[in-house]
Amino acid sequence: ENISDFSVNITDCTQVVVPEEVFFTVAAAGILENLLILIAVVRNKNLHLPMYFFICSLAISDMLGSLYKTLENIFIILCKMGYLTRHGDFEKKLDDAMDSMFILSLLGSIFSLLAIAADRYITIFYALRYHNIMTLRRALVILAIIWVFCAGSSVAIALFSYEAATVIPFTILFPLMMFFILCLYIHMFLLARSHAKKIASLPSSTVHPRANMKGAITLTIFLGVFLCCWAPFVLHILLARFCPHNPYCACYMSIFHVNGTLIMCNAIINPMIFAFRSPELRSTFKKMFHCSR
């Protein structure tokens, strides 16, 4: 709040405020949509595959992001009404818990996307050995390692967020992981066509190259949406940490609420992509809503 007030004094940029009703509506929609993804995967045994478990991990991360913004708005409303103070011990712990939830959502999304990208890579280039390489047990172990690491990292970063030694690795991790995933996708698309033709030429092959490439395209869309929704907020964190009193930085930070809304929009867009690109999920949703026999 102090940074926001200071930015108004040194810049001509007015604070852009998103109505609280919009926040709660978008957050509730994101939580419900991702909850539907989880229920669909649990109910349909055909979806009990490593790829869909990684998708569930991404859905949980999106739900945490929406829940974080919801709790943060409730916290701000209570502060404005005078029920909470910004400098109390309980409020400080509550703020650290919400920051930890935000970081957990961000790290969970990054590593879930990385796991999905690796799964698609194995599907395309090691299709005949995919079920031996990516077993259900290994997928669960990978997810357990991811969430234990993300939970520990989120708590450590939230507690020591004012230390440069903590902030710098966190800010480096985001572009580094995105760059790695991007390189992985570029490598896949450069080699996928020729490799898919070799697989399709095998008489015993049950692999469908078009389906694999469709999966790669879908996950590329996920990556693009993730970058568009999360990058502005991560940039806000960097500017607030390293140049809070610069007029240009302060002007950008005046759209804080818009950047927060973009995070929750990511939680809404991802399930729509799942439903649009996956026939199996569409069929499951229809059965869930009694739209088909």
C-alpha positions in Angstrom: 0.0 0.0 0.0 2.9 2.4 0.8 4.4 1.7 -2.6 1.1 2.3 -4.3 0.6 5.7 -2.5 4.2 6.7 -3.3 3.7 5.8 -7.0 0.7 8.2 -7.2 2.8 11.0 -5.8 5.7 10.6 -8.3 3.8 9.6 -11.4 0.8 10.7 -13.4 -0.5 7.1 -13.5 -3.6 6.6 -11.5 -4.2 3.3 -9.6 -6.3 0.9 -11.7 -8.7 -0.8 -9.3 -10.7 -3.9 -10.3 -14.0 -4.2 -8.5 -14.1 -6.8 -5.7 -17.1 -8.4 -7.3 -15.1 -9.1 -10.4 -12.3 -10.7 -8.3 -14.6 -13.0 -6.5 -16.5 -14.0 -9.6 -13.4 -14.8 -11.6 -11.8 -16.6 -8.6 -14.9 -18.7 -8.0 -15.2 -19.6 -11.7 -11.6 -20.7 -11.8 -11.9 -22.9 -8.6 -15.1 -24.6 -9.9 -13.7 -25.3 -13.4 -10.6 -26.9 -12.1 -12.5 -28.8 -9.6 -14.6 -30.2 -12.5 -11.3 -31.4 -14.1 -10.3 -33.2 -10.9 -13.7 -34.9 -10.6 -13.7 -35.9 -14.3 -10.3 -37.6 -14.0 -11.2 -39.4 -10.8 -14.5 -40.6 -12.2 -13.3 -41.8 -15.6 -10.9 -44.7 -15.3 -9.8 -44.2 -18.9 -8.2 -40.9 -17.7 -6.1 -42.6 -15.1 -3.0 -42.0 -17.1 0.3 -40.1 -16.2 -0.6 -37.2 -18.6 -3.9 -36.6 -16.9 -2.4 -36.8 -13.5 0.0 -34.1 -14.5 -2.9 -32.1 -15.8 -4.6 -32.5 -12.4 -1.4 -31.2 -10.8 -1.7 -28.1 -13.0 -5.4 -27.8 -12.1 -4.6 -27.8 -8.4 -2.0 -25.1 -8.9 -4.6 -23.0 -10.7 -7.0 -23.5 -7.9 -4.4 -22.4 -5.3 -3.8 -19.2 -7.4 -7.5 -18.4 -7.4 -7.8 -19.2 -3.7 -4.9 -17.0 -2.9 -6.4 -14.0 -4.6 -9.8 -14.7 -2.9 -8.2 -14.8 0.6 -6.1 -11.7 -0.1 -9.2 -9.7 -1.1 -11.0 -10.9 2.0 -8.0 -9.8 4.1 -8.0 -6.4 2.4 -11.7 -5.9 3.0 -11.4 -6.8 6.7 -8.5 -4.4 7.0 -10.6 -1.6 5.4 -13.4 -2.4 7.8 -11.1 -2.2 10.8 -11.3 -5.8 11.9 -7.6 -6.4 11.2 -4.5 -4.3 11.4 -1.6 -4.5 9.0 1.1 -4.6 11.6 -0.2 -7.2 14.1 1.5 -10.5 14.7 -1.4 -12.6 13.6 -1.9 -10.5 10.5 1.8 -10.9 9.6 1.6 -14.7 9.9 -1.6 -14.7 7.8 0.1 -12.5 5.2 3.1 -14.9 5.1 0.7 -17.9 4.7 -1.0 -16.2 1.7 2.3 -15.3 0.2 3.4 -19.0 0.6 0.2 -20.1 -1.2 0.9 -17.7 -4.1 4.5 -19.0 -4.5 3.2 -22.6 -4.2 0.7 -21.9 -7.0 3.4 -20.4 -9.2 6.0 -23.1 -8.6 3.4 -25.8 -8.9 2.3 -24.5 -12.3 5.8 -24.2 -13.6 6.8 -27.7 -12.6 3.5 -29.2 -13.7 4.0 -27.7 -17.1 7.5 -29.1 -17.1 6.3 -32.5 -16.2 3.6 -32.3 -19.0 6.2 -31.2 -21.5 8.5 -34.1 -20.6 5.6 -36.5 -20.8 4.7 -35.2 -24.3 8.4 -35.5 -25.3 8.5 -39.1 -24.3 5.2 -39.8 -26.0 6.5 -38.5 -29.3 10.1 -39.7 -29.4 9.9 -42.9 -27.4 6.3 -43.8 -28.2 6.9 -47.6 -28.4 8.5 -47.6 -24.9 6.3 -44.9 -23.4 4.3 -47.2 -21.1 7.6 -48.7 -19.8 9.2 -45.4 -19.2 6.3 -43.4 -17.8 4.5 -45.8 -15.6 1.7 -44.7 -13.3 3.8 -45.3 -10.2 6.7 -43.1 -11.6 4.2 -40.4 -12.4 3.0 -40.4 -8.8 6.5 -40.3 -7.5 7.4 -37.4 -9.8 4.3 -35.5 -8.6 5.1 -36.2 -4.9 8.7 -34.9 -5.4 7.4 -31.8 -7.2 4.9 -30.9 -4.5 7.2 -31.6 -1.6 9.9 -29.4 -3.2 7.4 -26.6 -4.1 5.9 -26.6 -0.6 9.3 -26.4 1.1 10.4 -23.7 -1.3 7.2 -21.7 -0.9 7.5 -21.6 2.9 11.2 -20.7 2.7 10.7 -17.9 0.1 7.7 -16.5 2.1 9.6 -16.4 5.3 12.8 -14.9 3.9 11.2 -12.8 1.1 13.1 -9.7 2.1 16.5 -11.3 1.7 18.2 -10.8 -1.7 19.6 -14.3 -1.6 16.0 -15.6 -1.6 14.4 -13.2 -4.0 17.1 -13.5 -6.8 16.9 -17.3 -7.2 13.1 -17.2 -7.2 13.0 -14.5 -9.9 15.6 -16.4 -11.9 13.7 -19.6 -11.7 10.7 -18.4 -13.6 12.4 -17.3 -16.8 14.9 -20.2 -16.6 12.1 -22.9 -16.4 10.1 -21.2 -19.1 13.2 -21.0 -21.4 13.9 -24.7 -20.7 10.3 -25.7 -21.6 10.4 -23.5 -24.7 13.6 -25.2 -25.9 12.0 -28.6 -25.3 9.0 -27.7 -27.4 11.1 -26.2 -30.2 13.1 -29.5 -30.2 9.9 -31.5 -30.4 8.4 -29.6 -33.3 11.7 -29.7 -35.3 11.9 -33.5 -35.0 8.4 -34.6 -34.5 7.2 -34.9 -38.1 10.0 -37.1 -39.3 9.9 -39.2 -36.2 6.2 -39.6 -36.4 6.4 -40.9 -40.0 8.9 -43.6 -38.9 6.6 -44.7 -36.1 3.5 -44.7 -38.3 5.4 -46.9 -40.9 5.8 -49.7 -38.3 3.1 -52.3 -38.9 2.7 -53.1 -35.2 2.5 -49.4 -34.1 -0.6 -48.4 -32.3 0.6 -44.8 -31.9 -1.2 -42.0 -33.6 1.2 -39.3 -34.6 -1.5 -36.7 -35.2 -2.8 -37.3 -31.7 0.6 -36.9 -30.2 1.2 -33.7 -32.2 -2.2 -32.4 -31.1 -1.2 -33.0 -27.5 2.1 -31.1 -28.1 0.1 -28.2 -29.7 -2.3 -28.2 -26.8 0.5 -27.9 -24.2 2.1 -25.2 -26.3 -1.1 -23.2 -25.9 -1.0 -23.9 -22.2 2.6 -22.5 -22.0 1.6 -19.3 -24.0 -1.4 -18.7 -21.8 0.7 -19.3 -18.6 3.3 -16.7 -19.8 0.7 -14.1 -20.7 -1.2 -14.5 -17.3 1.7 -14.9 -14.9 4.6 -12.9 -16.4 3.0 -9.4 -15.6 2.6 -10.4 -12.0 6.2 -11.7 -11.7 7.4 -8.5 -13.3 5.5 -6.6 -10.7 7.3 -8.5 -7.9 10.7 -7.7 -9.5 9.9 -4.0 -9.8 8.5 -3.8 -6.3 11.7 -5.4 -5.0 14.4 -3.7 -7.0 13.0 -0.3 -8.1 10.0 0.7 -6.0 10.7 4.4 -6.2 11.4 4.7 -9.9 8.5 6.6 -11.6 8.3 4.1 -14.5 8.3 1.2 -12.2 5.7 2.8 -10.0 3.6 3.5 -13.0 3.6 -0.1 -14.0 2.8 -1.2 -10.4 -0.4 0.9 -10.6 -2.0 -1.9 -12.6 -1.4 -4.4 -9.7 -5.1 -5.4 -9.6 -5.2 -6.1 -13.3 -2.1 -8.4 -13.1 -3.8 -10.3 -10.2 -6.9 -10.7 -12.3 -4.8 -12.2 -15.1 -3.6 -14.9 -12.7 -7.2 -16.0 -12.0 -8.0 -15.8 -15.7 -5.4 -18.4 -16.3 -7.3 -20.7 -13.9 -10.4 -20.2 -16.1 -8.7 -20.6 -19.5 -6.8 -23.8 -18.8 -9.9 -26.0 -18.1 -11.6 -24.6 -21.3 -8.5 -25.7 -23.3 -8.7 -29.1 -21.7 -12.4 -29.4 -22.5 -12.0 -28.1 -26.1 -8.9 -30.2 -27.0 -9.7 -33.5 -25.3 -12.6 -35.6 -26.6 -12.3 -38.0 -23.6 -12.8 -35.1 -21.2 -15.6 -33.7 -23.2 -17.4 -37.0 -23.1 -16.8 -37.2 -19.3 -18.2 -33.8 -18.8 -21.3 -34.7 -20.8 -21.9 -37.7 -18.7 -21.4 -35.7 -15.5 -24.0 -33.2 -16.6 -26.4 -35.9 -18.0 -26.2 -34.5 -21.5 -25.8 -37.9 -23.1 -26.9 -41.4 -22.6 
